[in-house]
Amino acid sequence: MRAIFVQMKCQMGHAYRVAQLAVDTIEELSEIYSTSGQYDLLGKFYLDDAQDTGLFVTERVQTLPGVADTYTLITFNAFASAKG
């Protein structure tokens, strides 16, 4: 599994609706946050290693009603504290 982050710009007044719809319909979604700035939402998704990132974003995220634009960040490594 690998994590990707997708920033979503929503149509005016639709951010909370988009967030709830993503939670309800996209099983790969781990977390979604409302944000300030150029984008309204930030979603963290876990994809199988063989899953096509571009296809996932264009077919599952960009097609959510109310999503106007996306920006995808692909991750390489996760780092965590060694404290147990």
Backbone as CSV, one residue per row, in Angstrom:
resi,resn,N_x,N_y,N_z,CA_x,CA_y,CA_z,C_x,C_y,C_z
1,MET,0.843,-1.182,0.000,0.000,0.000,0.000,0.886,1.243,0.000
2,ARG,0.433,2.249,-0.689,1.151,3.523,-0.689,0.147,4.649,-0.524
3,ALA,0.593,5.699,0.103,-0.277,6.841,0.365,-0.103,7.889,-0.724
4,ILE,-1.215,8.487,-1.107,-1.187,9.684,-1.944,-2.063,10.723,-1.253
5,PHE,-1.769,11.967,-1.515,-2.566,13.070,-0.982,-3.147,13.826,-2.168
6,VAL,-4.427,14.144,-2.079,-5.078,14.885,-3.155,-5.721,16.128,-2.556
7,GLN,-5.289,17.288,-3.048,-5.926,18.543,-2.678,-7.083,18.760,-3.639
8,MET,-8.211,19.206,-3.109,-9.406,19.416,-3.926,-9.899,20.843,-3.793
9,LYS,-10.101,21.481,-4.927,-10.760,22.777,-4.975,-12.218,22.486,-5.300
10,CYS,-13.109,23.013,-4.490,-14.531,22.709,-4.660,-15.279,23.918,-5.199
11,GLN,-16.416,23.653,-5.802,-17.302,24.739,-6.196,-17.735,25.461,-4.926
12,MET,-18.000,26.745,-5.043,-18.362,27.558,-3.886,-19.509,26.915,-3.109
13,GLY,-19.313,26.769,-1.809,-20.346,26.254,-0.941,-20.502,24.743,-0.922
14,HIS,-19.598,24.002,-1.569,-19.754,22.557,-1.689,-18.708,21.733,-0.937
15,ALA,-17.768,22.364,-0.264,-16.654,21.632,0.336,-17.114,20.569,1.340
16,TYR,-18.015,20.908,2.232,-18.445,19.930,3.241,-19.229,18.792,2.601
17,ARG,-20.001,19.110,1.587,-20.747,18.077,0.867,-19.787,17.115,0.158
18,VAL,-18.774,17.668,-0.480,-17.774,16.850,-1.170,-17.043,15.961,-0.165
19,ALA,-16.659,16.517,0.962,-15.953,15.747,1.983,-16.804,14.567,2.458
20,GLN,-18.063,14.807,2.740,-18.930,13.738,3.221,-19.143,12.678,2.146
21,LEU,-19.305,13.106,0.905,-19.483,12.168,-0.197,-18.231,11.305,-0.379
22,ALA,-17.069,11.908,-0.247,-15.819,11.144,-0.356,-15.731,10.102,0.755
23,VAL,-16.060,10.494,1.975,-16.044,9.560,3.108,-17.002,8.400,2.857
24,ASP,-18.160,8.704,2.313,-19.202,7.693,2.115,-18.950,6.762,0.931
25,THR,-18.158,7.198,-0.060,-18.084,6.429,-1.307,-16.706,5.941,-1.722
26,ILE,-15.627,6.458,-1.139,-14.283,6.068,-1.586,-13.601,5.275,-0.477
27,GLU,-13.545,3.968,-0.652,-13.000,3.106,0.395,-11.500,3.315,0.620
28,GLU,-10.784,3.811,-0.368,-9.341,4.052,-0.228,-9.034,5.297,0.611
29,LEU,-10.060,6.085,0.918,-9.869,7.307,1.699,-9.547,6.964,3.147
30,SER,-8.448,7.508,3.649,-8.058,7.315,5.042,-8.526,8.484,5.893
31,GLU,-8.254,9.705,5.420,-8.598,10.922,6.156,-8.880,12.026,5.155
32,ILE,-9.720,12.974,5.556,-9.957,14.159,4.734,-10.067,15.361,5.659
33,TYR,-9.440,16.446,5.278,-9.392,17.651,6.094,-9.876,18.844,5.285
34,SER,-10.569,19.769,5.950,-10.835,21.063,5.328,-9.579,21.911,5.536
35,THR,-9.253,22.708,4.543,-8.029,23.509,4.588,-8.317,24.935,4.141
36,SER,-7.380,25.816,4.426,-7.476,27.181,3.922,-6.463,27.333,2.801
37,GLY,-6.641,28.347,1.996,-5.709,28.580,0.900,-6.336,28.279,-0.443
38,GLN,-5.509,27.889,-1.389,-5.948,27.683,-2.762,-6.909,26.503,-2.899
39,TYR,-6.764,25.487,-2.049,-7.618,24.302,-2.103,-8.464,24.215,-0.836
40,ASP,-9.614,23.561,-0.945,-10.570,23.491,0.158,-10.436,22.237,1.008
41,LEU,-9.996,21.141,0.393,-9.918,19.858,1.085,-8.588,19.180,0.789
42,LEU,-8.139,18.362,1.743,-6.954,17.538,1.563,-7.331,16.123,1.961
43,GLY,-7.244,15.201,1.002,-7.573,13.808,1.261,-6.332,12.937,1.230
44,LYS,-6.265,11.986,2.170,-5.185,11.000,2.200,-5.796,9.670,1.791
45,PHE,-5.238,9.079,0.753,-5.748,7.829,0.204,-4.645,6.782,0.228
46,TYR,-5.016,5.537,0.508,-4.082,4.429,0.427,-4.456,3.573,-0.772
47,LEU,-3.505,3.446,-1.709,-3.736,2.671,-2.924,-2.869,1.419,-2.914
48,ASP,-3.372,0.350,-3.521,-2.565,-0.841,-3.723,-1.403,-0.479,-4.637
49,ASP,-0.291,-1.183,-4.490,0.894,-0.884,-5.282,0.627,-0.950,-6.783
50,ALA,-0.244,-1.833,-7.217,-0.527,-1.998,-8.647,-1.600,-1.044,-9.162
51,GLN,-2.244,-0.321,-8.256,-3.342,0.566,-8.659,-2.799,1.805,-9.361
52,ASP,-3.394,2.166,-10.480,-2.981,3.321,-11.282,-3.436,4.613,-10.596
53,THR,-2.480,5.425,-10.164,-2.789,6.654,-9.433,-3.595,7.632,-10.288
54,GLY,-3.158,7.840,-11.509,-3.851,8.787,-12.379,-5.282,8.377,-12.651
55,LEU,-5.485,7.107,-12.905,-6.833,6.598,-13.155,-7.699,6.734,-11.909
56,PHE,-7.132,6.422,-10.749,-7.878,6.563,-9.499,-8.327,8.004,-9.294
57,VAL,-7.414,8.948,-9.446,-7.748,10.356,-9.207,-8.778,10.850,-10.215
58,THR,-8.577,10.535,-11.495,-9.503,11.052,-12.503,-10.877,10.397,-12.443
59,GLU,-10.934,9.121,-12.088,-12.228,8.435,-12.088,-12.949,8.468,-10.745
60,ARG,-12.205,8.546,-9.639,-12.851,8.433,-8.321,-12.920,9.755,-7.570
61,VAL,-11.935,10.619,-7.750,-11.903,11.873,-6.993,-12.436,13.037,-7.831
62,GLN,-11.906,13.204,-9.033,-12.325,14.337,-9.857,-13.785,14.273,-10.274
63,THR,-14.377,13.094,-10.252,-15.776,12.951,-10.655,-16.758,13.171,-9.507
64,LEU,-16.269,13.403,-8.294,-17.180,13.713,-7.197,-17.922,15.010,-7.511
65,PRO,-19.241,15.028,-7.399,-19.983,16.272,-7.651,-19.498,17.391,-6.731
66,GLY,-19.164,18.524,-7.311,-18.690,19.670,-6.547,-17.192,19.876,-6.588
67,VAL,-16.433,18.907,-7.104,-14.982,19.066,-7.232,-14.689,19.837,-8.514
68,ALA,-13.969,20.941,-8.388,-13.639,21.779,-9.541,-12.227,21.558,-10.045
69,ASP,-11.310,21.164,-9.150,-9.902,21.008,-9.538,-9.219,20.137,-8.478
70,THR,-8.140,19.463,-8.875,-7.368,18.661,-7.922,-5.877,18.882,-8.142
71,TYR,-5.115,18.574,-7.109,-3.663,18.595,-7.168,-3.187,17.385,-6.375
72,THR,-2.468,16.488,-7.027,-2.085,15.218,-6.416,-0.621,15.231,-5.991
73,LEU,-0.372,14.759,-4.771,0.983,14.592,-4.253,1.225,13.103,-4.061
74,ILE,2.269,12.601,-4.698,2.636,11.201,-4.559,3.739,11.112,-3.512
75,THR,3.620,10.171,-2.599,4.586,10.057,-1.502,5.585,8.944,-1.768
76,PHE,6.728,9.030,-1.098,7.769,8.033,-1.245,7.960,7.224,0.035
77,ASN,8.264,7.900,1.141,8.519,7.232,2.405,7.747,7.914,3.511
78,ALA,7.330,7.137,4.500,6.719,7.689,5.715,7.730,7.574,6.836
79,PHE,7.849,8.615,7.626,8.783,8.626,8.741,8.012,8.786,10.033
80,ALA,8.439,8.076,11.047,7.784,8.150,12.336,8.834,8.155,13.438
81,SER,8.432,8.614,14.582,9.329,8.648,15.730,9.682,7.225,16.153
82,ALA,10.911,7.015,16.553,11.364,5.701,17.014,10.942,5.452,18.460
83,LYS,10.371,6.482,19.093,9.921,6.340,20.484,8.769,5.352,20.518
84,GLY,8.758,4.476,21.451,7.752,3.442,21.507,6.793,3.664,22.582
